[in-house]
Amino acid sequence: SGNGANRIVVARLNATSRVLPTDANGYVVNSASFTDVSNVTTGTGNVVVYNGTGNTVTITDLSAGTAYAFDVYEYNGSGASANYRTTSYLTGSKTTLFAEPTVQANGVNFTNVTPTGFTINWTKGGDGTTPSTGSLVIVKDVTAVDAVPADGISYTANNSFGSGTEIGTSSGNFVVYRATLSTVSITNLIDGHTYFVAVFASNGTAGSGLENYLTNSPAIGSQLVATPTYYSQASGNPAAYNNWNSIRTGGGATPTDFTTTANFVIQNSHTMTTSALWSFGGLGSKLQIESGGTLKSDFAITIFGDATFQIDNGGTYIHNNSGAFGTTIFGGSESFNNTSNFEIRSYNTSTSSLPTITFGNLTINNTNDLGASLQFGSGV
């Protein structure tokens, strides 16, 4: 406060021209409402919302997302004797927050799950406010999100988990998204961990500092980050996506390719036979033949170097093509159990040396003279 005995506060839209008070005017105030028609004005659009001896006032009935200016004038006297200081008065401006959304986000679901990330999808909240309702997404590792955003704060979002703003009184609540879409792909997750998600509807341009968040009952969900596993569903071509399913008995998801990280398991009684060249393996992938399952390669199977070829006890692989061992079926790493079965019916006559690995049961079953010998490594 200044050194006047009293003061008035005049509120106006930021775009409205200032009108100074005039002496000998008491400016009776009915309430602190900007829209109260009983409040007097110093001029058009300059509403007197406070008249008294204090130094604070809460002004009501302002419009959302709107810039206002406020002028404070000291004065002495009262009524007809009021004398206002109209130079060096206190002035300032402030933009109100956008209106809080009335409908919360909902329907969190997850797609494109990998060992290090996933895509979060949701349905946005809304209430017709301009700009369109946005969303703030918080992710936490291991336990549920236990923080809510604060109105008027522009949080830094980063879809690399752990790189965005961390909020709340406990650690681990990271902002991964703040914008107007309804999907975001998250990276930098840990294989085997479950991540929890909360999505809050918001109004206000991201980064404006005017955001208003609906914090009641956010949309929530959780997802285990793990290498996906697909199971053979019947005998057939291993390169056909619909011959695999994420649930042993069917009803889950089918793969979209064979060269990203995933495990593929050939089940008991299923014989998978290649009908064309087939490439397999992403970082950490595994091609596994369970007991009673069979994989027959009439056409070469190329297993990439970051993948594992595993034959369980009682599982069978039949090599029946002319692909070079070292660059096809033995292109990755191998894990053959003691009573697994590896049968060779045909092989490459130019490059016909088996690598030095430990087999279970190795059977050479050539029915035709291939015109070349088969060389064995020292481990066979």
Buried (B, 14 or more C-beta within 10 A) or exposed (E): EBEBEBBBBBBBBEEBEBBBBEEEBBBEBEBBBBEBEEBBBBBEBBBBBBBEEEEEBEBEEBEBBBEBBBBBBBBEBEEEEBEBBBEEBEEEEEBBBBBBBBBBBBEBBBEBBBBBBBBBBBBBBBEEBEEEBBBBBBBBBEEEBBBBBEBBEBBEBBBEBEBBBBBBEEEBBBBBBBBEEBBBBBBBBEEEEBBBBBBBBBBBBBEBEBBBBBBEEBBBBBBEBBBBBBBBBEBBBBBEEEBBBBEBEEEBEBBEEBBBBBBBBBBBEBBBBBEEBBBBBBBBBBBBBBBBBBBBBBBBBBBBEBBBBBBBBBBBBBBBBBBBBEEBBBBBBBBBBEEBBBBBBBBBEEBBBBEEBEBBBBEEEEEEEBEEEBEBEEEE
